[in-house]
């Protein structure tokens, strides 16, 4: 199976939207078309084409009917009329069912005809007479003999990817606690099976890290032997529920070492003064003003077993004086940083908003972005978390989540981070993430509120070369047993901070730093080359909170009056310069 995804490197024009009934000049395009029921086997097989129609504007609300014609490639076709109410920047997802009676390769063509615009998309469906399977292990090949020997360490939570010969992602999955992976596949197609070693690992077997083979009936077995590099790479992440005045908030703090080199150190959670610490999975090694620290020894990629790392679940009481709509931060750090392979992932800032009530089934993203468009820089790596809660009246035996990843995300960079419970993770149809919590037996919130929550977290990078104004959207669908899905909010970001790729890859080219960081009373803005005379400070939502004139290479500004949190410093010019700092709460 191949999927079609157009290159959406278009500049968006952000105009005020206005709504009215009737035709509005607009540009509708098919931004995605592909098979949602991969793999199609055995024949006869039920196909389900997923079609995304995007309104590129330039303005207004499109209210009209459009014609969708599909040629299934097997001599059958269909014409459907869709009545759309679609604002500029909106996307409509439509599904088209079909049954392929015989095995074969079927070229699918979809034609969109509507007022002012038309578009065509193509992809190929492969339908097999018999389903195939690929499986194997990912392990630490300590003796480099390309054999998974007794005593060698299995590597859990590593993503394995299956591509067609045109480098379209067909499916992927992660290894379980035994280092085992398994994927169903169509038969009769040549494919490439790969793994992204990343961090402090390198692939020893196979040479080059890729297996090339033609899928067939039965099971094909391919193991990936990895070797450890002599480095350590510590990282930390945070998952938080939404704080409600007077209620408890639960924070999951997760510390990992991505490599085989055992490391001693500590990780710390700094929290806002509106929270009072109640309890944690294990007592902190030390405490400070609004901070908790845990020491660890011998942390490596095998620590924790089924979930590689150290998980602390921390309960806080939210003060009744907490202000609705206020943003608060949980800041996690892990040390040591000296000698760390990648020290940029040793700090994680989780920003949450105080609410009176909230939907516990939600998807959030870090970084949240700046302002109402949630602006981020090009080449951003996103960390997504899908939260769910059983608010029914009985335990949920199984929870299944589908999460269609935006076409502007690079699927080959997808990495699983952590989850609240044991789970399986697959990518099907090129960009649909399926999370399966089989046998989770999740209690209902009435009988056991703290244990009625669940979540999973992953990271993924945006595609390179995205145009300024590109919007990246994601929405998850949560299924509790056999109930209808609960649809989360749409987490979105906009590529709109005009920094060059070189500045993202090499921050030193940004020529700006802020110190001391964090700070409670003042910060210094330092410019290597004085190319601006004016600085703007915004909060994480893009609201301007402070402006100042620059007096030279170093300018000191008083931040006493600012609430605690994360702030951005911008130096306008031909090329924007920016930096972030943390204002500590009194």
Secondary structure per residue as TSV (DSSP state, phi and psi in degrees):
chain	resnum	aa	ss	phi	psi
A	1	X	-	360.0	135.7
A	2	X	-	-114.6	150.6
A	3	X	-	-115.7	154.9
A	4	X	E	-108.9	131.3
A	5	X	E	-143.7	118.0
A	6	X	-	-76.7	153.2
A	7	X	-	-80.5	112.2
A	8	X	-	-97.0	44.7
A	9	X	-	-81.9	72.7
A	10	X	-	-119.4	144.1
A	11	X	-	-84.1	129.7
A	12	X	-	-87.4	143.3
A	13	X	-	-105.8	111.6
A	14	X	-	-84.2	104.0
A	15	X	-	-115.2	161.4
A	16	X	-	-67.9	132.5
A	17	X	-	-85.9	141.9
A	18	X	-	-134.7	142.9
A	19	X	-	-109.4	138.1
A	20	X	-	-159.5	162.0
A	21	X	S	-88.4	135.6
A	22	X	S	125.5	177.2
A	23	X	-	-75.3	138.9
A	24	X	-	-130.2	133.2
A	25	X	-	-58.4	129.9
A	26	X	E	-156.4	175.0
A	27	X	E	-130.7	99.2
A	28	X	E	-91.4	134.7
A	29	X	E	-139.4	152.7
A	30	X	E	-84.6	113.3
A	31	X	E	-96.0	-13.3
A	32	X	E	-159.3	139.6
A	33	X	E	-147.7	130.8
A	34	X	E	-172.4	174.1
A	35	X	E	-85.2	123.8
A	36	X	S	-88.8	-13.6
A	37	X	S	-108.9	36.6
A	38	X	-	-66.4	138.7
A	39	X	S	-86.6	152.6
A	40	X	E	-89.3	92.3
A	41	X	E	-167.9	150.9
A	42	X	S	-79.9	161.7
A	43	X	S	-73.5	143.5
A	44	X	S	-69.7	144.1
A	45	X	E	-127.9	141.4
A	46	X	E	-86.8	110.6
A	47	X	E	-90.9	148.7
A	48	X	E	-140.5	103.5
A	49	X	E	-79.0	127.9
A	50	X	E	-101.5	127.2
A	51	X	E	-126.3	127.1
A	52	X	E	-110.6	122.8
A	53	X	E	-111.9	122.7
A	54	X	E	-113.1	139.8
A	55	X	E	-99.5	105.1
A	56	X	E	-84.2	6.7
A	57	X	E	86.8	-144.7
A	58	X	E	-82.4	-9.4
A	59	X	S	-160.7	169.1
A	60	X	S	81.3	-174.5
A	61	X	E	-114.0	122.9
A	62	X	E	-84.7	119.6
A	63	X	E	-129.6	98.6
A	64	X	E	-172.6	174.7
A	65	X	E	-99.1	148.2
A	66	X	E	-130.3	153.2
A	67	X	E	-100.9	131.3
A	68	X	E	-118.2	117.3
A	69	X	E	-109.9	133.6
A	70	X	E	-130.8	128.5
A	71	X	E	-103.1	115.0
A	72	X	-	-77.2	-8.3
A	73	X	S	86.1	-1.2
A	74	X	S	-115.1	20.7
A	75	X	S	92.4	-3.5
A	76	X	-	-109.6	148.3
A	77	X	E	-145.8	175.1
A	78	X	E	-157.2	145.0
A	79	X	E	-122.5	128.6
A	80	X	E	-129.0	147.3
A	81	X	E	-110.5	128.8
A	82	X	E	-114.7	131.0
A	83	X	E	-94.0	112.7
A	84	X	E	-109.3	141.7
A	85	X	E	-124.3	97.4
A	86	X	E	-134.1	113.5
A	87	X	E	-74.1	161.1
A	88	X	T	-58.2	131.1
A	89	X	T	88.0	1.0
A	90	X	-	-96.0	157.5
A	91	X	E	-127.1	140.7
A	92	X	E	-116.5	127.7
A	93	X	E	-105.8	125.9
A	94	X	E	-129.2	141.8
A	95	X	E	-115.4	140.2
A	96	X	E	-127.9	118.8
A	97	X	E	-91.3	148.6
A	98	X	E	-159.6	154.4
A	99	X	E	-117.6	123.0
A	100	X	E	-92.9	119.5
A	101	X	-	-83.2	-28.4
A	102	X	S	-126.3	152.7
A	103	X	-	-63.2	152.8
A	104	X	E	158.9	175.6
A	105	X	E	-106.1	121.3
A	106	X	E	-119.2	113.9
A	107	X	E	-75.6	119.6
A	108	X	E	-100.9	132.6
A	109	X	E	-124.5	131.7
A	110	X	E	-123.5	129.6
A	111	X	E	-120.9	127.5
A	112	X	E	-105.8	124.8
A	113	X	E	-125.4	123.6
A	114	X	E	-153.7	175.5
A	115	X	T	-57.8	128.1
A	116	X	T	74.6	-7.2
A	117	X	E	-156.1	155.2
A	118	X	E	-149.6	156.5
A	119	X	E	-156.2	157.5
A	120	X	E	-133.8	140.3
A	121	X	E	-133.5	147.9
A	122	X	E	-136.6	150.6
A	123	X	E	-159.8	172.1
A	124	X	E	-117.5	129.5
A	125	X	E	-98.0	131.4
A	126	X	E	-106.3	120.5
A	127	X	E	-114.0	125.6
A	128	X	E	-107.3	150.2
A	129	X	S	-72.9	-29.9
A	130	X	S	-135.7	140.0
A	131	X	-	-76.6	147.5
A	132	X	E	-111.7	179.8
A	133	X	E	-152.3	142.8
A	134	X	E	-129.6	137.9
A	135	X	E	-150.2	170.9
A	136	X	E	164.4	-170.4
A	137	X	E	-125.4	150.8
A	138	X	E	-115.1	127.4
A	139	X	E	-149.5	162.9
A	140	X	E	-83.6	104.7
A	141	X	-	-84.1	75.0
A	142	X	T	-62.7	-28.4
A	143	X	T	-101.3	4.4
A	144	X	-	55.8	36.7
A	145	X	S	-103.0	6.7
A	146	X	S	61.7	28.7
A	147	X	S	-130.9	133.8
A	148	X	-	-78.2	88.1
A	149	X	-	-82.3	157.1
A	150	X	T	-59.0	132.9
A	151	X	T	96.0	-14.2
A	152	X	-	-81.5	151.4
A	153	X	-	-87.0	123.5
A	154	X	B	-72.0	149.0
A	155	X	-	-110.6	113.9
A	156	X	-	-92.2	158.7
A	157	X	S	63.8	29.9
A	158	X	-	-100.8	134.3
A	159	X	E	-80.4	134.1
A	160	X	E	-117.7	134.8
A	161	X	E	-121.1	141.6
A	162	X	E	-118.0	121.3
A	163	X	E	-117.7	153.2
A	164	X	E	-82.3	-179.6
A	165	X	T	-72.4	-11.1
A	166	X	T	-97.2	11.8
A	167	X	-	68.0	25.9
A	168	X	-	-84.6	130.5
A	169	X	E	-71.5	122.3
A	170	X	E	-91.1	-47.6
A	171	X	E	-164.9	161.9
A	172	X	E	-154.8	166.3
A	173	X	E	-156.3	171.2
A	174	X	E	-113.1	155.5
A	175	X	-	-74.8	153.0
A	176	X	-	-89.8	-166.6
A	177	X	T	-66.4	-16.6
A	178	X	T	-98.4	7.1
A	179	X	S	77.6	13.5
A	180	X	E	-95.1	141.6
A	181	X	E	-131.2	157.5
A	182	X	E	-155.6	137.3
A	183	X	E	-140.6	139.0
A	184	X	E	-80.9	144.2
A	185	X	E	-139.3	156.8
A	186	X	-	-70.6	155.3
A	187	X	S	-105.0	152.6
A	188	X	S	92.5	3.5
A	189	X	-	-114.1	137.6
A	190	X	E	-72.3	137.0
A	191	X	E	-140.6	163.5
A	192	X	E	-118.6	128.4
A	193	X	E	-108.3	122.5
A	194	X	E	-133.6	165.2
A	195	X	E	-137.8	144.8
A	196	X	-	-96.4	105.7
A	197	X	-	-64.0	-52.2
A	198	X	-	61.7	166.1
A	199	X	T	50.5	-127.8
A	200	X	T	-97.4	25.7
A	201	X	E	-119.2	153.6
A	202	X	E	-136.1	151.2
A	203	X	E	-85.3	123.3
A	204	X	E	-97.3	-32.6
A	205	X	E	-141.0	126.9
A	206	X	S	-79.9	164.7
A	207	X	G	-60.9	127.8
A	208	X	G	87.5	-12.5
A	209	X	G	79.5	11.9
A	210	X	E	-134.0	132.8
A	211	X	E	-100.1	130.9
A	212	X	E	-114.0	124.4
A	213	X	E	-156.0	168.0
A	214	X	E	-104.0	123.6
A	215	X	-	-65.2	146.4
A	216	X	-	-145.8	176.5
A	217	X	S	-66.0	157.4
A	218	X	E	85.4	-159.5
A	219	X	E	-116.9	129.5
A	220	X	E	-104.3	135.6
A	221	X	E	-116.5	126.2
A	222	X	-	-138.9	119.3
A	223	X	-	-98.6	148.2
A	224	X	E	-113.6	115.4
A	225	X	E	-92.9	129.5
A	226	X	E	-115.6	152.1
A	227	X	E	-122.4	144.8
A	228	X	E	-90.6	136.7
A	229	X	-	-88.2	154.7
A	230	X	S	-80.1	57.2
A	231	X	-	-139.8	163.9
A	232	X	B	-119.6	154.7
A	233	X	-	-143.9	98.2
A	234	X	E	-86.4	145.8
A	235	X	E	-149.2	158.4
A	236	X	E	-143.6	148.8
A	237	X	E	-146.6	162.6
A	238	X	E	-134.3	135.7
A	239	X	E	-122.0	133.3
A	240	X	E	-136.7	143.2
A	241	X	-	-77.7	175.5
A	242	X	-	-86.0	128.0
A	243	X	-	-73.9	133.8
A	244	X	-	-123.7	129.4
A	245	X	T	-50.8	128.5
A	246	X	T	85.8	-8.4
A	247	X	S	-108.2	167.0
A	248	X	E	-80.4	146.1
A	249	X	E	-122.2	138.9
A	250	X	E	-112.6	130.6
A	251	X	E	-121.1	130.3
A	252	X	E	-104.4	119.1
A	253	X	E	-108.1	124.5
A	254	X	E	-125.9	119.4
A	255	X	E	-113.2	136.7
A	256	X	E	-139.3	157.5
A	257	X	E	-124.1	117.3
A	258	X	-	-76.1	-3.1
A	259	X	S	-122.1	177.2
A	260	X	S	-84.8	-9.7
A	261	X	S	-79.6	109.2
A	262	X	-	-64.0	137.6
A	263	X	E	-136.0	142.2
A	264	X	E	-104.3	146.4
A	265	X	E	176.5	-150.4
A	266	X	E	-154.3	156.4
A	267	X	E	-132.0	146.4
A	268	X	E	-130.4	140.6
A	269	X	E	-114.6	120.7
A	270	X	E	-102.8	133.0
A	271	X	-	-131.2	164.9
A	272	X	-	-74.1	154.9
A	273	X	T	-70.1	-11.7
A	274	X	T	-75.9	-6.3
A	275	X	E	-106.1	141.7
A	276	X	E	-115.5	124.0
A	277	X	E	-65.4	131.2
A	278	X	E	-109.0	-55.8
A	279	X	E	-161.1	167.3
A	280	X	E	-148.1	166.0
A	281	X	S	-55.6	-47.5
A	282	X	S	-126.5	149.1
A	283	X	-	-61.8	141.8
A	284	X	-	-62.0	149.9
A	285	X	S	-70.5	-30.9
A	286	X	E	-157.7	160.2
A	287	X	E	-131.3	155.8
A	288	X	E	-142.6	-174.6
A	289	X	T	-59.9	109.6
A	290	X	T	57.0	37.7
A	291	X	E	-148.8	148.5
A	292	X	E	-130.7	137.7
A	293	X	E	-130.9	136.6
A	294	X	E	-120.0	132.1
A	295	X	E	-88.6	152.0
A	296	X	E	-140.4	157.5
A	297	X	E	-133.0	147.3
A	298	X	E	56.0	41.7
A	299	X	E	-82.1	126.6
A	300	X	-	-146.0	-172.9
A	301	X	T	-70.8	-8.7
A	302	X	T	-97.5	-9.4
A	303	X	T	-62.0	131.4
A	304	X	T	101.2	-14.1
A	305	X	T	72.7	-115.3
A	306	X	T	-61.5	-30.9
A	307	X	S	-121.1	104.0
A	308	X	-	-71.5	103.2
A	309	X	S	148.6	-170.8
A	310	X	E	-116.4	122.8
A	311	X	E	-109.4	127.2
A	312	X	E	-116.6	125.1
A	313	X	E	-102.4	121.5
A	314	X	E	-120.6	132.9
A	315	X	E	-106.9	132.6
A	316	X	E	-124.4	152.7
A	317	X	E	-98.3	128.7
A	318	X	E	-87.2	128.8
A	319	X	-	-63.1	145.1
A	320	X	T	-68.1	-16.4
A	321	X	T	-87.2	-0.4
A	322	X	-	-57.8	136.5
A	323	X	-	-90.2	126.3
A	324	X	T	-60.5	134.1
A	325	X	T	88.9	-10.4
A	326	X	-	-70.6	145.0
A	327	X	E	-98.2	134.4
A	328	X	E	-129.6	156.7
A	329	X	E	-122.2	139.9
A	330	X	E	-106.4	119.8
A	331	X	E	-114.3	117.1
A	332	X	E	-108.0	138.3
A	333	X	E	-135.1	153.3
A	334	X	E	-135.8	141.6
A	335	X	E	-134.7	155.9
A	336	X	-	-84.5	157.8
A	337	X	-	-101.1	-24.1
A	338	X	T	-66.4	120.9
A	339	X	T	88.4	-5.2
A	340	X	B	-67.7	135.5
A	341	X	S	-59.9	-38.2
A	342	X	-	-142.6	94.4
A	343	X	G	-78.3	-6.9
A	344	X	G	-69.9	-19.4
A	345	X	G	-101.0	20.6
A	346	X	S	-90.0	-1.3
A	347	X	E	-131.5	137.6
A	348	X	E	-135.9	124.5
A	349	X	E	-112.0	117.6
A	350	X	E	-107.9	112.4
A	351	X	E	-98.0	127.0
A	352	X	E	-127.0	160.4
A	353	X	E	-113.7	129.8
A	354	X	-	-67.2	131.7
A	355	X	-	-134.6	155.7
A	356	X	S	-81.2	-37.1
A	357	X	S	-153.0	155.7
A	358	X	-	-157.1	160.1
A	359	X	-	-84.8	119.7
A	360	X	S	-73.1	-11.8
A	361	X	S	-97.0	98.8
A	362	X	E	-146.9	154.8
A	363	X	E	-119.3	130.1
A	364	X	E	-126.6	166.4
A	365	X	E	-138.1	141.0
A	366	X	E	-121.9	124.7
A	367	X	S	-76.8	148.3
A	368	X	-	-70.9	-20.6
A	369	X	-	89.3	172.7
A	370	X	B	-109.6	133.4
A	371	X	T	73.8	-174.9
A	372	X	T	-66.1	-22.0
A	373	X	T	-90.0	-2.3
A	374	X	T	55.1	53.6
A	375	X	E	-68.0	138.0
A	376	X	E	-136.2	165.2
A	377	X	E	-80.7	160.4
A	378	X	T	-58.3	152.7
A	379	X	T	65.0	25.9
A	380	X	-	-69.8	142.0
A	381	X	E	-98.3	126.6
A	382	X	E	-102.4	142.6
A	383	X	E	-113.1	114.1
A	384	X	E	-103.4	141.3
A	385	X	E	-128.9	128.6
A	386	X	E	-104.8	119.2
A	387	X	E	-102.1	143.3
A	388	X	E	-144.8	154.3
A	389	X	E	-143.8	137.1
A	390	X	-	-84.5	100.1
A	391	X	-	-100.0	18.0
A	392	X	S	-80.4	-156.8
A	393	X	S	-116.8	6.8
A	394	X	S	-151.2	160.3
A	395	X	-	-61.1	146.4
A	396	X	B	-93.6	117.9
A	397	X	S	-71.5	-38.4
A	398	X	-	-136.8	144.3
A	399	X	E	-128.0	127.6
A	400	X	E	-123.8	138.0
A	401	X	E	-129.9	130.9
A	402	X	E	-113.4	139.8
A	403	X	E	-143.2	100.8
A	404	X	E	-78.8	116.6
A	405	X	-	-82.2	138.6
A	406	X	-	-59.8	143.8
A	407	X	T	-66.3	-14.0
A	408	X	T	-87.5	5.7
A	409	X	E	-100.7	147.0
A	410	X	E	-91.1	101.7
A	411	X	E	-62.3	-25.9
A	412	X	E	-72.2	-9.1
A	413	X	E	-102.2	5.0
A	414	X	E	-62.8	127.1
A	415	X	E	-133.0	130.1
A	416	X	E	-76.2	138.0
A	417	X	E	-106.0	-59.6
A	418	X	E	-165.9	167.0
A	419	X	E	-151.3	159.9
A	420	X	S	-72.5	-29.2
A	421	X	S	-138.1	164.4
A	422	X	-	-60.6	139.2
A	423	X	-	-155.4	163.5
A	424	X	E	-110.7	147.9
A	425	X	E	-133.9	125.7
A	426	X	E	-132.2	149.0
A	427	X	E	-110.7	123.5
A	428	X	E	-123.7	161.7
A	429	X	T	55.9	27.8
A	430	X	T	85.2	-39.6
A	431	X	T	-148.4	17.9
A	432	X	E	-103.3	114.9
A	433	X	E	-87.4	124.6
A	434	X	E	-116.5	118.0
A	435	X	E	-107.7	126.5
A	436	X	E	-120.3	115.6
A	437	X	E	-103.9	78.4
A	438	X	T	-78.3	132.4
A	439	X	T	66.7	28.7
A	440	X	-	-69.7	-30.6
A	441	X	-	50.2	54.2
A	442	X	B	-75.9	120.8
A	443	X	-	-62.2	156.6
A	444	X	-	-81.9	157.3
A	445	X	T	-67.8	-24.1
A	446	X	T	-71.3	-41.7
A	447	X	T	-85.0	-27.9
A	448	X	-	-158.3	81.9
A	449	X	T	-59.7	-48.5
A	450	X	G	-59.7	-34.3
A	451	X	G	-91.2	1.3
A	452	X	G	-84.6	-1.0
A	453	X	E	-97.4	153.0
A	454	X	E	-149.9	167.4
A	455	X	E	-167.9	161.4
A	456	X	E	-145.3	152.8
A	457	X	E	-132.1	139.6
A	458	X	E	-147.1	162.2
A	459	X	E	-121.8	152.3
A	460	X	E	-159.9	145.8
A	461	X	E	-95.3	152.0
A	462	X	E	-76.6	157.7
A	463	X	-	-64.8	151.3
A	464	X	T	-79.0	155.3
A	465	X	T	76.8	15.3
A	466	X	-	-68.7	141.0
A	467	X	-	-71.5	150.2
A	468	X	T	-58.0	127.9
A	469	X	T	101.4	-6.3
A	470	X	-	-64.8	129.7
A	471	X	E	-100.3	132.4
A	472	X	E	-114.4	117.0
A	473	X	E	-121.3	148.5
A	474	X	E	-149.6	136.1
A	475	X	E	-135.3	137.2
A	476	X	E	-109.0	151.3
A	477	X	E	-119.4	122.7
A	478	X	E	-111.8	124.5
A	479	X	E	-113.1	117.1
A	480	X	E	-96.5	110.9
A	481	X	T	51.7	-122.1
A	482	X	T	-104.6	17.6
A	483	X	S	-80.0	161.8
A	484	X	-	-62.3	152.1
A	485	X	-	-68.8	148.1
A	486	X	E	-97.6	125.1
A	487	X	E	-95.1	126.9
A	488	X	E	-78.3	175.3
A	489	X	E	-63.1	167.2
A	490	X	E	-98.6	112.8
A	491	X	E	-81.0	129.6
A	492	X	E	-143.5	154.2
A	493	X	E	-137.3	159.4
A	494	X	E	-125.7	127.4
A	495	X	E	-73.0	105.6
A	496	X	E	-153.2	3.4
A	497	X	E	-89.1	116.1
A	498	X	-	-78.6	65.1
A	499	X	-	-105.8	143.0
A	500	X	-	-73.1	162.0
A	501	X	H	-59.3	-40.1
A	502	X	H	-61.8	-37.4
A	503	X	H	-68.0	-31.7
A	504	X	H	-71.8	-40.5
A	505	X	H	-76.8	-28.0
A	506	X	-	-130.9	85.6
A	507	X	G	-58.4	-24.2
A	508	X	G	-61.8	-21.3
A	509	X	G	-73.9	-11.0
A	510	X	G	-74.9	-19.0
A	511	X	-	62.3	23.1
A	512	X	E	-140.2	141.0
A	513	X	E	-144.5	154.8
A	514	X	E	-126.6	129.0
A	515	X	E	-150.8	157.0
A	516	X	S	-68.2	152.6
A	517	X	S	-144.9	114.4
A	518	X	S	-76.3	167.9
A	519	X	B	-149.3	156.3
A	520	X	S	-107.5	-20.3
A	521	X	S	-128.4	-35.7
A	522	X	E	-152.5	158.5
A	523	X	E	-135.9	154.0
A	524	X	E	-105.5	131.1
A	525	X	E	-98.4	117.5
A	526	X	E	-113.2	128.7
A	527	X	E	-113.9	127.3
A	528	X	S	-65.5	-44.7
A	529	X	S	-122.0	121.0
A	530	X	-	-74.3	101.1
A	531	X	-	-122.3	8.3
A	532	X	-	-144.3	159.1
A	533	X	S	-120.3	0.0
A	534	X	E	-140.7	136.4
A	535	X	E	-122.5	141.7
A	536	X	E	-121.0	131.5
A	537	X	E	-111.9	128.7
A	538	X	E	-124.4	158.3
A	539	X	E	-82.4	-176.0
A	540	X	T	-68.1	-15.7
A	541	X	T	-94.9	1.2
A	542	X	-	93.2	1.8
A	543	X	-	-74.9	129.3
A	544	X	E	-73.0	122.4
A	545	X	E	-112.4	-15.4
A	546	X	E	-161.9	141.5
A	547	X	E	-134.0	145.1
A	548	X	E	-150.9	153.8
A	549	X	E	-87.9	143.0
A	550	X	-	-88.2	138.9
A	551	X	-	-109.0	3.4
A	552	X	S	155.1	-151.2
A	553	X	S	-67.7	-31.7
A	554	X	E	-129.0	126.7
A	555	X	E	-125.6	127.7
A	556	X	E	-96.2	134.0
A	557	X	E	-127.2	143.1
A	558	X	E	-86.4	125.4
A	559	X	-	-117.4	17.0
A	560	X	T	-53.5	-39.5
A	561	X	T	-80.3	-8.3
A	562	X	S	-81.0	140.7
A	563	X	-	-65.0	156.5
A	564	X	S	-62.7	145.3
A	565	X	E	153.9	-168.4
A	566	X	E	-100.5	135.4
A	567	X	E	-130.7	156.8
A	568	X	E	-116.2	138.0
A	569	X	E	-109.9	124.5
A	570	X	E	-115.6	138.0
A	571	X	E	-114.7	99.9
A	572	X	-	-62.7	152.2
A	573	X	S	171.7	-168.1
A	574	X	S	-60.1	-36.7
A	575	X	S	-124.3	122.9
A	576	X	-	-62.7	141.9
A	577	X	E	-113.9	141.6
A	578	X	E	-150.1	156.4
A	579	X	E	-152.0	163.9
A	580	X	E	-119.0	152.2
A	581	X	E	-146.2	161.5
A	582	X	E	-110.6	125.2
A	583	X	E	-94.6	118.1
A	584	X	-	-74.2	145.4
A	585	X	-	-80.6	148.1
A	586	X	-	-58.6	360.0
